[in-house]
Amino acid sequence: MGFIKGALFGMAVYAVVQHITKKDLITGRSLLDDFLERAPTYIEQVKDISNAVKEEFTEPSSHF
């Protein structure tokens, strides 16, 4: 049974990789290319959100 599960998991991973790296006929770009191009923007957005959450949940010590 473990072999069948491993084979199914392997096929699923292979299908996902094929889908992500498949080039678009019109633009010639893949989903991975688009994601890698936008990654710096995503990182900056996550940093901004992280700082906002830290500020929201960090209480000043003068309240005690």
PyMOL Python script that loads the backbone (N, CA, C, O; Angstrom):
from pymol import cmd

cmd.read_pdbstr("""\
ATOM      1  N   MET A   1       0.816  -1.190   0.000  1.00  0.00           N
ATOM      2  CA  MET A   1       0.000   0.000   0.000  1.00  0.00           C
ATOM      3  C   MET A   1       0.864   1.259   0.000  1.00  0.00           C
ATOM      4  O   MET A   1       0.481   2.266  -0.595  1.00  0.00           O
ATOM      5  N   GLY A   2       2.028   1.216   0.661  1.00  0.00           N
ATOM      6  CA  GLY A   2       2.919   2.366   0.703  1.00  0.00           C
ATOM      7  C   GLY A   2       3.458   2.716  -0.668  1.00  0.00           C
ATOM      8  O   GLY A   2       3.651   3.890  -0.984  1.00  0.00           O
ATOM      9  N   PHE A   3       3.702   1.700  -1.486  1.00  0.00           N
ATOM     10  CA  PHE A   3       4.206   1.950  -2.835  1.00  0.00           C
ATOM     11  C   PHE A   3       3.168   2.698  -3.669  1.00  0.00           C
ATOM     12  O   PHE A   3       3.514   3.602  -4.429  1.00  0.00           O
ATOM     13  N   ILE A   4       1.917   2.328  -3.530  1.00  0.00           N
ATOM     14  CA  ILE A   4       0.843   2.971  -4.303  1.00  0.00           C
ATOM     15  C   ILE A   4       0.697   4.428  -3.877  1.00  0.00           C
ATOM     16  O   ILE A   4       0.539   5.314  -4.717  1.00  0.00           O
ATOM     17  N   LYS A   5       0.750   4.671  -2.564  1.00  0.00           N
ATOM     18  CA  LYS A   5       0.660   6.048  -2.075  1.00  0.00           C
ATOM     19  C   LYS A   5       1.829   6.879  -2.590  1.00  0.00           C
ATOM     20  O   LYS A   5       1.647   8.024  -3.003  1.00  0.00           O
ATOM     21  N   GLY A   6       3.014   6.308  -2.566  1.00  0.00           N
ATOM     22  CA  GLY A   6       4.192   7.014  -3.061  1.00  0.00           C
ATOM     23  C   GLY A   6       4.102   7.311  -4.540  1.00  0.00           C
ATOM     24  O   GLY A   6       4.482   8.391  -4.990  1.00  0.00           O
ATOM     25  N   ALA A   7       3.598   6.351  -5.296  1.00  0.00           N
ATOM     26  CA  ALA A   7       3.450   6.542  -6.734  1.00  0.00           C
ATOM     27  C   ALA A   7       2.415   7.623  -7.032  1.00  0.00           C
ATOM     28  O   ALA A   7       2.634   8.458  -7.909  1.00  0.00           O
ATOM     29  N   LEU A   8       1.307   7.617  -6.325  1.00  0.00           N
ATOM     30  CA  LEU A   8       0.272   8.641  -6.529  1.00  0.00           C
ATOM     31  C   LEU A   8       0.783  10.024  -6.159  1.00  0.00           C
ATOM     32  O   LEU A   8       0.532  10.998  -6.869  1.00  0.00           O
ATOM     33  N   PHE A   9       1.499  10.106  -5.048  1.00  0.00           N
ATOM     34  CA  PHE A   9       2.068  11.384  -4.631  1.00  0.00           C
ATOM     35  C   PHE A   9       3.073  11.876  -5.668  1.00  0.00           C
ATOM     36  O   PHE A   9       3.077  13.059  -6.008  1.00  0.00           O
ATOM     37  N   GLY A  10       3.912  10.999  -6.167  1.00  0.00           N
ATOM     38  CA  GLY A  10       4.887  11.358  -7.194  1.00  0.00           C
ATOM     39  C   GLY A  10       4.221  11.858  -8.462  1.00  0.00           C
ATOM     40  O   GLY A  10       4.675  12.833  -9.061  1.00  0.00           O
ATOM     41  N   MET A  11       3.163  11.208  -8.871  1.00  0.00           N
ATOM     42  CA  MET A  11       2.442  11.647 -10.076  1.00  0.00           C
ATOM     43  C   MET A  11       1.804  13.013  -9.868  1.00  0.00           C
ATOM     44  O   MET A  11       1.782  13.838 -10.782  1.00  0.00           O
ATOM     45  N   ALA A  12       1.287  13.254  -8.672  1.00  0.00           N
ATOM     46  CA  ALA A  12       0.668  14.551  -8.377  1.00  0.00           C
ATOM     47  C   ALA A  12       1.713  15.660  -8.406  1.00  0.00           C
ATOM     48  O   ALA A  12       1.471  16.725  -8.974  1.00  0.00           O
ATOM     49  N   VAL A  13       2.858  15.420  -7.806  1.00  0.00           N
ATOM     50  CA  VAL A  13       3.930  16.421  -7.804  1.00  0.00           C
ATOM     51  C   VAL A  13       4.399  16.685  -9.223  1.00  0.00           C
ATOM     52  O   VAL A  13       4.618  17.838  -9.597  1.00  0.00           O
ATOM     53  N   TYR A  14       4.556  15.641 -10.014  1.00  0.00           N
ATOM     54  CA  TYR A  14       4.983  15.788 -11.407  1.00  0.00           C
ATOM     55  C   TYR A  14       3.982  16.635 -12.189  1.00  0.00           C
ATOM     56  O   TYR A  14       4.380  17.500 -12.970  1.00  0.00           O
ATOM     57  N   ALA A  15       2.685  16.394 -11.984  1.00  0.00           N
ATOM     58  CA  ALA A  15       1.654  17.148 -12.698  1.00  0.00           C
ATOM     59  C   ALA A  15       1.681  18.624 -12.301  1.00  0.00           C
ATOM     60  O   ALA A  15       1.515  19.494 -13.156  1.00  0.00           O
ATOM     61  N   VAL A  16       1.886  18.914 -11.025  1.00  0.00           N
ATOM     62  CA  VAL A  16       1.939  20.303 -10.556  1.00  0.00           C
ATOM     63  C   VAL A  16       3.146  21.016 -11.154  1.00  0.00           C
ATOM     64  O   VAL A  16       3.032  22.153 -11.613  1.00  0.00           O
ATOM     65  N   VAL A  17       4.295  20.356 -11.151  1.00  0.00           N
ATOM     66  CA  VAL A  17       5.493  20.967 -11.721  1.00  0.00           C
ATOM     67  C   VAL A  17       5.306  21.227 -13.208  1.00  0.00           C
ATOM     68  O   VAL A  17       5.719  22.275 -13.704  1.00  0.00           O
ATOM     69  N   GLN A  18       4.706  20.312 -13.913  1.00  0.00           N
ATOM     70  CA  GLN A  18       4.453  20.508 -15.338  1.00  0.00           C
ATOM     71  C   GLN A  18       3.519  21.692 -15.571  1.00  0.00           C
ATOM     72  O   GLN A  18       3.732  22.475 -16.496  1.00  0.00           O
ATOM     73  N   HIS A  19       2.494  21.827 -14.743  1.00  0.00           N
ATOM     74  CA  HIS A  19       1.542  22.929 -14.904  1.00  0.00           C
ATOM     75  C   HIS A  19       2.201  24.279 -14.607  1.00  0.00           C
ATOM     76  O   HIS A  19       1.979  25.252 -15.328  1.00  0.00           O
ATOM     77  N   ILE A  20       3.011  24.336 -13.547  1.00  0.00           N
ATOM     78  CA  ILE A  20       3.633  25.594 -13.151  1.00  0.00           C
ATOM     79  C   ILE A  20       4.668  26.053 -14.177  1.00  0.00           C
ATOM     80  O   ILE A  20       4.816  27.253 -14.412  1.00  0.00           O
ATOM     81  N   THR A  21       5.381  25.116 -14.784  1.00  0.00           N
ATOM     82  CA  THR A  21       6.460  25.482 -15.709  1.00  0.00           C
ATOM     83  C   THR A  21       6.023  25.505 -17.163  1.00  0.00           C
ATOM     84  O   THR A  21       6.843  25.779 -18.039  1.00  0.00           O
ATOM     85  N   LYS A  22       4.762  25.227 -17.445  1.00  0.00           N
ATOM     86  CA  LYS A  22       4.273  25.238 -18.826  1.00  0.00           C
ATOM     87  C   LYS A  22       4.220  26.676 -19.335  1.00  0.00           C
ATOM     88  O   LYS A  22       3.677  27.559 -18.670  1.00  0.00           O
ATOM     89  N   LYS A  23       4.782  26.900 -20.504  1.00  0.00           N
ATOM     90  CA  LYS A  23       4.824  28.236 -21.097  1.00  0.00           C
ATOM     91  C   LYS A  23       3.487  28.565 -21.757  1.00  0.00           C
ATOM     92  O   LYS A  23       2.863  27.703 -22.376  1.00  0.00           O
ATOM     93  N   ASP A  24       3.057  29.808 -21.622  1.00  0.00           N
ATOM     94  CA  ASP A  24       1.844  30.291 -22.263  1.00  0.00           C
ATOM     95  C   ASP A  24       2.121  30.493 -23.741  1.00  0.00           C
ATOM     96  O   ASP A  24       3.195  30.967 -24.110  1.00  0.00           O
ATOM     97  N   LEU A  25       1.170  30.141 -24.591  1.00  0.00           N
ATOM     98  CA  LEU A  25       1.389  30.270 -26.031  1.00  0.00           C
ATOM     99  C   LEU A  25       1.464  31.721 -26.488  1.00  0.00           C
ATOM    100  O   LEU A  25       2.189  32.033 -27.432  1.00  0.00           O
ATOM    101  N   ILE A  26       0.732  32.601 -25.837  1.00  0.00           N
ATOM    102  CA  ILE A  26       0.685  34.003 -26.258  1.00  0.00           C
ATOM    103  C   ILE A  26       1.897  34.774 -25.742  1.00  0.00           C
ATOM    104  O   ILE A  26       2.572  35.461 -26.508  1.00  0.00           O
ATOM    105  N   THR A  27       2.166  34.661 -24.458  1.00  0.00           N
ATOM    106  CA  THR A  27       3.231  35.468 -23.857  1.00  0.00           C
ATOM    107  C   THR A  27       4.568  34.741 -23.777  1.00  0.00           C
ATOM    108  O   THR A  27       5.612  35.388 -23.690  1.00  0.00           O
ATOM    109  N   GLY A  28       4.557  33.431 -23.804  1.00  0.00           N
ATOM    110  CA  GLY A  28       5.786  32.664 -23.687  1.00  0.00           C
ATOM    111  C   GLY A  28       6.332  32.618 -22.275  1.00  0.00           C
ATOM    112  O   GLY A  28       7.501  32.288 -22.073  1.00  0.00           O
ATOM    113  N   ARG A  29       5.509  32.941 -21.301  1.00  0.00           N
ATOM    114  CA  ARG A  29       5.938  32.958 -19.897  1.00  0.00           C
ATOM    115  C   ARG A  29       5.147  31.901 -19.129  1.00  0.00           C
ATOM    116  O   ARG A  29       4.017  31.571 -19.489  1.00  0.00           O
ATOM    117  N   SER A  30       5.745  31.388 -18.086  1.00  0.00           N
ATOM    118  CA  SER A  30       5.076  30.402 -17.249  1.00  0.00           C
ATOM    119  C   SER A  30       4.588  31.064 -15.969  1.00  0.00           C
ATOM    120  O   SER A  30       4.917  32.217 -15.691  1.00  0.00           O
ATOM    121  N   LEU A  31       3.799  30.324 -15.193  1.00  0.00           N
ATOM    122  CA  LEU A  31       3.339  30.827 -13.897  1.00  0.00           C
ATOM    123  C   LEU A  31       4.525  31.071 -12.979  1.00  0.00           C
ATOM    124  O   LEU A  31       4.521  32.025 -12.200  1.00  0.00           O
ATOM    125  N   LEU A  32       5.527  30.230 -13.061  1.00  0.00           N
ATOM    126  CA  LEU A  32       6.721  30.387 -12.229  1.00  0.00           C
ATOM    127  C   LEU A  32       7.474  31.662 -12.597  1.00  0.00           C
ATOM    128  O   LEU A  32       7.960  32.368 -11.714  1.00  0.00           O
ATOM    129  N   ASP A  33       7.574  31.961 -13.887  1.00  0.00           N
ATOM    130  CA  ASP A  33       8.237  33.196 -14.320  1.00  0.00           C
ATOM    131  C   ASP A  33       7.530  34.423 -13.752  1.00  0.00           C
ATOM    132  O   ASP A  33       8.177  35.348 -13.261  1.00  0.00           O
ATOM    133  N   ASP A  34       6.204  34.425 -13.821  1.00  0.00           N
ATOM    134  CA  ASP A  34       5.427  35.548 -13.294  1.00  0.00           C
ATOM    135  C   ASP A  34       5.603  35.693 -11.789  1.00  0.00           C
ATOM    136  O   ASP A  34       5.744  36.804 -11.278  1.00  0.00           O
ATOM    137  N   PHE A  35       5.592  34.563 -11.080  1.00  0.00           N
ATOM    138  CA  PHE A  35       5.758  34.613  -9.630  1.00  0.00           C
ATOM    139  C   PHE A  35       7.141  35.135  -9.251  1.00  0.00           C
ATOM    140  O   PHE A  35       7.264  35.968  -8.353  1.00  0.00           O
ATOM    141  N   LEU A  36       8.169  34.658  -9.921  1.00  0.00           N
ATOM    142  CA  LEU A  36       9.527  35.098  -9.606  1.00  0.00           C
ATOM    143  C   LEU A  36       9.725  36.578  -9.912  1.00  0.00           C
ATOM    144  O   LEU A  36      10.512  37.249  -9.244  1.00  0.00           O
ATOM    145  N   GLU A  37       9.028  37.087 -10.904  1.00  0.00           N
ATOM    146  CA  GLU A  37       9.115  38.514 -11.234  1.00  0.00           C
ATOM    147  C   GLU A  37       8.444  39.363 -10.156  1.00  0.00           C
ATOM    148  O   GLU A  37       8.906  40.462  -9.849  1.00  0.00           O
ATOM    149  N   ARG A  38       7.357  38.853  -9.586  1.00  0.00           N
ATOM    150  CA  ARG A  38       6.610  39.608  -8.580  1.00  0.00           C
ATOM    151  C   ARG A  38       7.074  39.347  -7.154  1.00  0.00           C
ATOM    152  O   ARG A  38       6.580  39.997  -6.233  1.00  0.00           O
ATOM    153  N   ALA A  39       7.994  38.434  -6.939  1.00  0.00           N
ATOM    154  CA  ALA A  39       8.430  38.044  -5.597  1.00  0.00           C
ATOM    155  C   ALA A  39       8.921  39.220  -4.751  1.00  0.00           C
ATOM    156  O   ALA A  39       8.536  39.305  -3.585  1.00  0.00           O
ATOM    157  N   PRO A  40       9.753  40.135  -5.273  1.00  0.00           N
ATOM    158  CA  PRO A  40      10.180  41.260  -4.431  1.00  0.00           C
ATOM    159  C   PRO A  40       9.012  42.111  -3.921  1.00  0.00           C
ATOM    160  O   PRO A  40       9.049  42.594  -2.789  1.00  0.00           O
ATOM    161  N   THR A  41       7.989  42.296  -4.735  1.00  0.00           N
ATOM    162  CA  THR A  41       6.809  43.046  -4.316  1.00  0.00           C
ATOM    163  C   THR A  41       6.090  42.314  -3.194  1.00  0.00           C
ATOM    164  O   THR A  41       5.667  42.927  -2.214  1.00  0.00           O
ATOM    165  N   TYR A  42       5.953  40.995  -3.340  1.00  0.00           N
ATOM    166  CA  TYR A  42       5.301  40.202  -2.302  1.00  0.00           C
ATOM    167  C   TYR A  42       6.076  40.272  -0.998  1.00  0.00           C
ATOM    168  O   TYR A  42       5.475  40.369   0.072  1.00  0.00           O
ATOM    169  N   ILE A  43       7.397  40.226  -1.070  1.00  0.00           N
ATOM    170  CA  ILE A  43       8.221  40.281   0.137  1.00  0.00           C
ATOM    171  C   ILE A  43       8.032  41.607   0.862  1.00  0.00           C
ATOM    172  O   ILE A  43       7.917  41.631   2.087  1.00  0.00           O
ATOM    173  N   GLU A  44       7.997  42.704   0.122  1.00  0.00           N
ATOM    174  CA  GLU A  44       7.781  44.013   0.735  1.00  0.00           C
ATOM    175  C   GLU A  44       6.407  44.101   1.386  1.00  0.00           C
ATOM    176  O   GLU A  44       6.275  44.668   2.471  1.00  0.00           O
ATOM    177  N   GLN A  45       5.387  43.550   0.745  1.00  0.00           N
ATOM    178  CA  GLN A  45       4.044  43.567   1.318  1.00  0.00           C
ATOM    179  C   GLN A  45       3.995  42.761   2.614  1.00  0.00           C
ATOM    180  O   GLN A  45       3.352  43.176   3.578  1.00  0.00           O
ATOM    181  N   VAL A  46       4.661  41.627   2.641  1.00  0.00           N
ATOM    182  CA  VAL A  46       4.683  40.805   3.851  1.00  0.00           C
ATOM    183  C   VAL A  46       5.414  41.530   4.969  1.00  0.00           C
ATOM    184  O   VAL A  46       4.995  41.461   6.124  1.00  0.00           O
ATOM    185  N   LYS A  47       6.498  42.223   4.645  1.00  0.00           N
ATOM    186  CA  LYS A  47       7.225  42.988   5.663  1.00  0.00           C
ATOM    187  C   LYS A  47       6.346  44.091   6.245  1.00  0.00           C
ATOM    188  O   LYS A  47       6.334  44.306   7.457  1.00  0.00           O
ATOM    189  N   ASP A  48       5.611  44.790   5.380  1.00  0.00           N
ATOM    190  CA  ASP A  48       4.720  45.852   5.850  1.00  0.00           C
ATOM    191  C   ASP A  48       3.629  45.297   6.770  1.00  0.00           C
ATOM    192  O   ASP A  48       3.341  45.876   7.818  1.00  0.00           O
ATOM    193  N   ILE A  49       3.033  44.186   6.377  1.00  0.00           N
ATOM    194  CA  ILE A  49       1.980  43.569   7.183  1.00  0.00           C
ATOM    195  C   ILE A  49       2.554  43.088   8.510  1.00  0.00           C
ATOM    196  O   ILE A  49       1.926  43.246   9.556  1.00  0.00           O
ATOM    197  N   SER A  50       3.740  42.504   8.465  1.00  0.00           N
ATOM    198  CA  SER A  50       4.390  42.018   9.683  1.00  0.00           C
ATOM    199  C   SER A  50       4.660  43.164  10.652  1.00  0.00           C
ATOM    200  O   SER A  50       4.421  43.028  11.852  1.00  0.00           O
ATOM    201  N   ASN A  51       5.149  44.276  10.149  1.00  0.00           N
ATOM    202  CA  ASN A  51       5.394  45.438  11.011  1.00  0.00           C
ATOM    203  C   ASN A  51       4.099  45.981  11.597  1.00  0.00           C
ATOM    204  O   ASN A  51       4.062  46.380  12.761  1.00  0.00           O
ATOM    205  N   ALA A  52       3.039  45.998  10.798  1.00  0.00           N
ATOM    206  CA  ALA A  52       1.752  46.480  11.299  1.00  0.00           C
ATOM    207  C   ALA A  52       1.225  45.580  12.409  1.00  0.00           C
ATOM    208  O   ALA A  52       0.685  46.070  13.401  1.00  0.00           O
ATOM    209  N   VAL A  53       1.377  44.280  12.252  1.00  0.00           N
ATOM    210  CA  VAL A  53       0.917  43.347  13.279  1.00  0.00           C
ATOM    211  C   VAL A  53       1.748  43.502  14.539  1.00  0.00           C
ATOM    212  O   VAL A  53       1.204  43.485  15.644  1.00  0.00           O
ATOM    213  N   LYS A  54       3.054  43.653  14.392  1.00  0.00           N
ATOM    214  CA  LYS A  54       3.910  43.843  15.570  1.00  0.00           C
ATOM    215  C   LYS A  54       3.522  45.104  16.329  1.00  0.00           C
ATOM    216  O   LYS A  54       3.460  45.093  17.558  1.00  0.00           O
ATOM    217  N   GLU A  55       3.258  46.195  15.605  1.00  0.00           N
ATOM    218  CA  GLU A  55       2.869  47.444  16.255  1.00  0.00           C
ATOM    219  C   GLU A  55       1.516  47.317  16.947  1.00  0.00           C
ATOM    220  O   GLU A  55       1.299  47.897  18.011  1.00  0.00           O
ATOM    221  N   GLU A  56       0.620  46.566  16.345  1.00  0.00           N
ATOM    222  CA  GLU A  56      -0.716  46.422  16.911  1.00  0.00           C
ATOM    223  C   GLU A  56      -0.700  45.615  18.204  1.00  0.00           C
ATOM    224  O   GLU A  56      -1.431  45.933  19.142  1.00  0.00           O
ATOM    225  N   PHE A  57       0.124  44.576  18.260  1.00  0.00           N
ATOM    226  CA  PHE A  57       0.102  43.679  19.409  1.00  0.00           C
ATOM    227  C   PHE A  57       1.210  43.948  20.417  1.00  0.00           C
ATOM    228  O   PHE A  57       1.292  43.262  21.436  1.00  0.00           O
ATOM    229  N   THR A  58       2.055  44.925  20.157  1.00  0.00           N
ATOM    230  CA  THR A  58       3.077  45.295  21.125  1.00  0.00           C
ATOM    231  C   THR A  58       2.536  46.442  21.964  1.00  0.00           C
ATOM    232  O   THR A  58       2.271  47.533  21.460  1.00  0.00           O
ATOM    233  N   GLU A  59       2.379  46.174  23.246  1.00  0.00           N
ATOM    234  CA  GLU A  59       1.847  47.189  24.146  1.00  0.00           C
ATOM    235  C   GLU A  59       2.997  47.917  24.801  1.00  0.00           C
ATOM    236  O   GLU A  59       3.993  47.297  25.173  1.00  0.00           O
ATOM    237  N   PRO A  60       2.878  49.202  24.945  1.00  0.00           N
ATOM    238  CA  PRO A  60       3.918  49.945  25.675  1.00  0.00           C
ATOM    239  C   PRO A  60       3.917  49.527  27.143  1.00  0.00           C
ATOM    240  O   PRO A  60       2.864  49.223  27.704  1.00  0.00           O
ATOM    241  N   SER A  61       5.088  49.515  27.758  1.00  0.00           N
ATOM    242  CA  SER A  61       5.198  49.068  29.159  1.00  0.00           C
ATOM    243  C   SER A  61       4.690  50.110  30.136  1.00  0.00           C
ATOM    244  O   SER A  61       4.578  49.805  31.324  1.00  0.00           O
ATOM    245  N   SER A  62       4.378  51.318  29.707  1.00  0.00           N
ATOM    246  CA  SER A  62       3.926  52.376  30.609  1.00  0.00           C
ATOM    247  C   SER A  62       2.484  52.185  31.059  1.00  0.00           C
ATOM    248  O   SER A  62       2.031  52.898  31.954  1.00  0.00           O
ATOM    249  N   HIS A  63       1.749  51.249  30.471  1.00  0.00           N
ATOM    250  CA  HIS A  63       0.353  51.018  30.843  1.00  0.00           C
ATOM    251  C   HIS A  63       0.219  50.315  32.183  1.00  0.00           C
ATOM    252  O   HIS A  63      -0.868  50.325  32.761  1.00  0.00           O
ATOM    253  N   PHE A  64       1.271  49.709  32.698  1.00  0.00           N
ATOM    254  CA  PHE A  64       1.161  48.931  33.921  1.00  0.00           C
ATOM    255  C   PHE A  64       1.424  49.766  35.090  1.00  0.00           C
ATOM    256  O   PHE A  64       1.377  49.279  36.219  1.00  0.00           O
TER     257      PHE A  64
END
""", "prot")
cmd.dss("prot")
cmd.show_as("cartoon", "prot")
cmd.util.cbc("prot")
cmd.orient("prot")
